[in-house]
Amino acid sequence: MEYLIPFNKPYITGLENINISKILNTGKLAGNGEFTKKCQNYFEGKYGFNKCLLTTSCTDALEMASILIDINVGDEVILPSYTFVSSANPFLLRGAKLKFIDSKSLHPSMDEELIESQINEKTKAILIVHYAGTACNMDLIMKIANKYNLFVIEDAAQAIDNYFIYPNGNKKPLGSFGHLAAFSFHETKNIISGEGGLLVINDKKLSDRAETIWEKGTNRNAFFKGKVDKYNWVDIGSSFLPSELIAGFLFAQLCNIDKIQKKRIEQWQYYYNGLKKWAFDNNILIPIIPNYSTNNAHIFYLVFQEESTRDEVINKLKEEKIMSVFHYLSLHNSPYFKNLHDGRILKNSDKFSSSLLRLPLYYELEKKHQDKIIEIIKK
Ligand SMILES: *Cc1c(COP(=O)(O)O)cnc(C)c1O
């Protein structure tokens, strides 16, 4: 079916073509070239991340993270159930046991208060997801991780250009807290390259090994920097680096990040203002941004009381050729994992699975479209 208002429409700034033409003229198409460095420097410079490596996806960046913290058979990893499979697979691939945590009652993110109860001597890492780009309580999570000496990995796939706010008002970017963090530039995210990702290495002890794993387990990068005189196989690894064409596309987007973010935040706020009274009167949940988070407007969602109401709204919007979509299905209840789960009931995660609805949100979405969506939902 042809939608009048799709759920997502990738925004092309116009600079992508220009960058890609430049790359075609140089004839250097493989990864780790000029535009890859430009993108990595951008993140290191703007957000103060220690070291950044572009990857072919956020999933890949998380696979690198799993290798880097040496996940082994029997290690346990704590993570939310309400998330994408890519938060879980990288650890399973290396033999970890997954301990899923429920969402908060009023927010789809993992309930930080439940983490400590799942920690034991086998726990190696906490994977956190900043759902809808909204910060988790990083102050609390880092305290717990430090107390038990655990690695923290941020799945910051949705969290570009967003910040945690300390009680004194100081801000720190998401992606700068964990030992490692991963961002996504999939076409559904705020800043895109079709497919693409970034691994942030905040723990300096992991920086050199990250480059090796990124380069298929060779010390190719150290060789090019003149640090070693032969280029050899020194560790495990894989092909995690994207081509320059992807990096050129991504850099065009990064050059426009302020414009893109400003627009998305306006659109998000327009939904919020248009729906907040109605939502309050009808016992429907709209996004809550805690006082410790800024808002990067990645997702605007509604949470209904009943699955049937949610599905009815999807259908009403569809009749008007407007596409709205639900989101994750709890991982602990998935066909793949349900027999591996320890049986704890994660009721909030299941509630968001059955009753959360995401509204269209993309750069070219117009106010008149939003007015129409708001009107149909209220009816
Ligand atoms: C999009 C997303 C991913 C996967 O990103 P890819 O770049 O497609 O691999 C992982 N985790 C979360 C929370 C996401 O939203």
The ligand as a Tripos MOL2 file, in Angstrom:
@<TRIPOS>MOLECULE
LIG
   15    15     1     0     0
SMALL
NO_CHARGES

@<TRIPOS>ATOM
      1 C1         18.6220    0.5720   15.3670 C.3       1 LIG1
      2 C2         19.0440   -0.0810   16.6040 C.ar      1 LIG1
      3 C3         20.0610   -1.0470   16.6240 C.ar      1 LIG1
      4 C4         20.6980   -1.6020   15.3790 C.3       1 LIG1
      5 O1         21.3460   -0.6810   14.5940 O.3       1 LIG1
      6 P1         21.9650   -1.1640   13.2070 P.3       1 LIG1
      7 O2         22.8350    0.0020   12.8260 O.co2     1 LIG1
      8 O3         20.8210   -1.3830   12.2770 O.co2     1 LIG1
      9 O4         22.7650   -2.3780   13.4430 O.co2     1 LIG1
     10 C5         20.4680   -1.5630   17.8350 C.ar      1 LIG1
     11 N1         19.8950   -1.1830   18.9910 N.ar      1 LIG1
     12 C6         18.9040   -0.2700   19.0120 C.ar      1 LIG1
     13 C7         18.3360    0.1300   20.3420 C.3       1 LIG1
     14 C8         18.4360    0.3000   17.8360 C.ar      1 LIG1
     15 O5         17.4420    1.1930   17.8690 O.3       1 LIG1
@<TRIPOS>BOND
     1     1     2 1
     2     2     3 ar
     3     2    14 ar
     4     3     4 1
     5     3    10 ar
     6     4     5 1
     7     5     6 1
     8     6     7 2
     9     6     8 1
    10     6     9 1
    11    10    11 ar
    12    11    12 ar
    13    12    13 1
    14    12    14 ar
    15    14    15 1
@<TRIPOS>SUBSTRUCTURE
     1 LIG1         1 GROUP 0 **** ****
